[in-house]
Structures are given as C-alpha cells and as structure tokens.
Amino acid sequence: MSEPDFGAQRRQMVEEQLKARGISDPAVLAAMLKVPRHLFVPFEYRAQAYTDHPLPLGPQQTISQPFIVALMLQASEIKSKNRVLDIGTGSGYQTALLCELGAEVFSIEIDQDLHRAAERSLRDLGYTAKLRCGDGFEGWREAAPFDAIIVSACPGSVPRGLPPQLKQGGRLVLPVGRTEQELIKFTRTAGGLVSADLGSVRFVEMKKPH
C-alpha cells in the first residue's frame, strides 16, 4: 500500500474516529494527522494501522487504538516546551505524537526489544526523545518535575512514586483498576490530587521488573 493511501486513511481516522467522538484539541488532531502510525506497527498489521482498535506489538503488548491515544493526549493538555513523562513507550507512536506537540519527552519502556525498536523508529523519523529501558513504576526522578505524565499500561492503582514527580498543576493520565479499568486524569493541586474519570478502557497490565 502506498503512502498516499495511508495519508487518506489518516485523514479518515481523524475525521471519523477522533473529531466525531469529541477530540477537539487542534494540536492533537494535527499531530495524529501527521505521524505515520503504520510505521509504528509490525509490518503484517500495516494495512490495519488506522483502524479503530488496538494492534499486537508482541507477547502481551499492544499499541492502543487511535481514539484512546488521542483522548489521553487531549486530557494531558500538552503545551509546547512542556516536560512530559511517557510511561510504556511501546512502539514509540505516542512518543512521536508528544514530540509533534512540542514537548520535551522522557519515555520509559520495560521490554528491551520494544525499547530498541522504538529507538530505531523514532530516530529514523527524526524525532528526538530521551528513552530509557526500565521500571515505569519508579518514573524518572532525576528529570522531574513534569508538566504531564501519561501511562500507557495498567498498573492497577496509581504508582506511589509518580504524583510527587508532577509540577503543581501537572496532569497524570492513566488507567486504573483490576478486572474493570477506568481511565483517570489526576491534576496535582496545592490541596492534593483532583481526579476526573474519562471512561472505561482495557489496557495490558503494566509489567514490573523480574
């Protein structure tokens, strides 16, 4: 399939999956329109890259459906020059989108193979982000505080180490729950964390180091 066809699919994705379902942030829509999602999925799934469902990346690893990625980005309220912690690099797709939004991106992936593949994909496309293979539960303390933290796997409950790494007014967006998961946005205020429920989701379990 040629790149012009994928361009048409991206436009259709933005119109039908994102705008039609309430994604209205112009910067998020522009980034989703630009980043070539098909280059962040395994070759055998490229024809499905712009469909409205997650795709496999490897054993117990997936790339989230486009709408959920856009929803998390919109909820995170990313502005240019924001410092953002991206937990669960996966294939690097969301990392690329954050770069398009003008963020300074720090991204953690626990799976070495995914980390290396994401590093190659991002480099080949000219995206610059600081990448680490490691434990997302611990965050990235030496790079804190962050304007936003996005977690693209389900840790069950909020990892204790993450809220202290947020700036005042910073946003933490992640799925929580065990059998049932909810996507929650937490905002750090002087009085503590304020939460907003963004709806039911289904993410892979966030892995701990062996």
N, C-alpha and C positions, 0 to 999 in steps of 0.2 A: 504494500500500500504506500502511496506516495505522500510526501509531506503536505502538499495542498489538500489532500483528502483529510489528513489529520487536522489541518487547520480548520476545515469545515466542521469536523467533529468537535473540536474545542469550542467553536462558536455555538454549536448546538448545545453542548454541555452547559455553557454559561447561561444561555437563554432559558433552556428547559429544566435543568436540574438546580440551577442556582438562583437566578433572578425570580423565576416562577415560584420559588419556595422561600423567598424572603431575604436572600442575600443581597444587600443593597450598598455595601461599602464599595465605592468606586475603585479604590486601590486594590482591594481583594479581587474584585471582578477582573480588573486589568491584569493582575498577576496570574490568575487562573487561565486567562485567555492567552497569555504569552508563554508560560512554562510548558515544555513538551512532555506531558505526563507519560507518553508512550516510551520515552527513553528511560523511565524510572521503573518499568515493569519488566519481568522476564520476556524474552523475545517471543515466546509462544503465546503470550497474552496481549501482544501489542494491539491486535485488532479489537480487543475489548477495553483498551485503556481509558476510553472516555464514557464507558457505560456507568450506570448509577449503582454500582455495587463494589465491595472490596475485592481485591485480587491477591492470590498467593504470592509470597516472596520466597518462601522456604518453609521448613518444618515449623509449624505453629507461629508463622509470621505472615502478616498481610499488609497491603497498602490500603488505607481506608478509602471508602467511596468519596468521590469529589465533594458532595454536599457536606459531609461531616468535616472534611478538611477545611472547607470554606467557612463553615459555621464556627469552628474553633478559632480560625484566624480573625473573623469578624468580632467574635466575643473578646478576643485578646486586645483589640483596639491598638494595633501596632502602628506606630508613627515612625517616620524616617529618623534614623540615628538611635532608636530605642535599642537597648541591650536585651536580648531575648535568649532564654534557655529553652532549647528544643530537645525534649527527652524522648528517645525512641526514634533515632534518625531513620531507621528502616532503609529504604532505597535512596533517601535523600530528597524526595519530592517536596515535602513540606519545608525542608531546609532551603531548597531553591526558591520556593514561594516567599519565605521570610526575607531572603536576600533581595528579591524583586521589590519587596515592600520597603527596602532601605534600612533594614535592621542590621545591627551588629549581632551575628548569630553564633551561639555556642551550642553545639549539638552532641548528644551522648547516645551511643548505641552499644548494647552489651554483647551482641553477636559479632564476632570478629569478621566473618565472611561478609555480612551485610555492611559493616563499617568500611571494609576495604572497597567493596563495590560502590558504595555511596561516595566515597572519597574520589574514586575514578570518575564517576558520572558527573559529579559537581565540578571537578577540575576540568573535564573535557568541555563542559558548557560555560566555563568561565566564572562560576560562582565561587566566591571566597567566604568560607565559614570556618570557624575553629571547631575541629572534630576531635572527639575522644571516644575510645573504646573503653567502656567502664560501667559502673553501677549508677543507674539513674536515680535510685532511691536516695543517694547522697547528694545529688545535684552537682554543682560546680562552684564550691565555696570561694575559691580564690578569684573567681570572675564576678561574684556577686557584689552589689545588689543588682537585680534585674528589673526591668520595666514589666516584663511578662515572662511567664513560664508556661509552656504547653507540653502536656504529657500525652503521648500517643499510644499508650498501652494502659491496662487497668491494674493499678496497684492494690485494689480492694478498698483501702482507705487512704487518706491524704498522708503521704510520707512526712514524718515529723521534721525532717531536715529542709523541706522546700519552702514553707511560708517565711522562715527567717531570712531567706535569700531574696525576698521581694523588697523593692523600694516601697515607701509609703505611697499608696495609690496604685501599686503594682497589681497585676492580674495573674491569677493562676487558673488555668483551664485544664480539666482532666476528668476522665471517667472514674466513678467510684461505685463500689458495690461488689457483691459476690455472684449470686445466681442472677440477680437483676442489677443492671448498671444504669446509672444516671450520669449525664454529662453536666458537670457543675463548674460555674465560674465563681471563684473567690476573689474578692478585692481586699487588699490589706489597708486597713484604716487605723487611725490612732487608737480606736477602741477595740481592734481585733479584726478578724476576718468576717466579711459580709458575703453571703452566698446567694447565688441565683441558679435555679435549675433550668437547664437548656433542653431537657428531654431525655428519653430513653435511648440507649445506644448498646452496641455489642462490640467490645474490643478484645483483643487477645490479652491474656494475663501478662502482667509486667514481670519480667524474669529477675531473679536475684542471682548474684554470682554463685558459682558452685563452691 
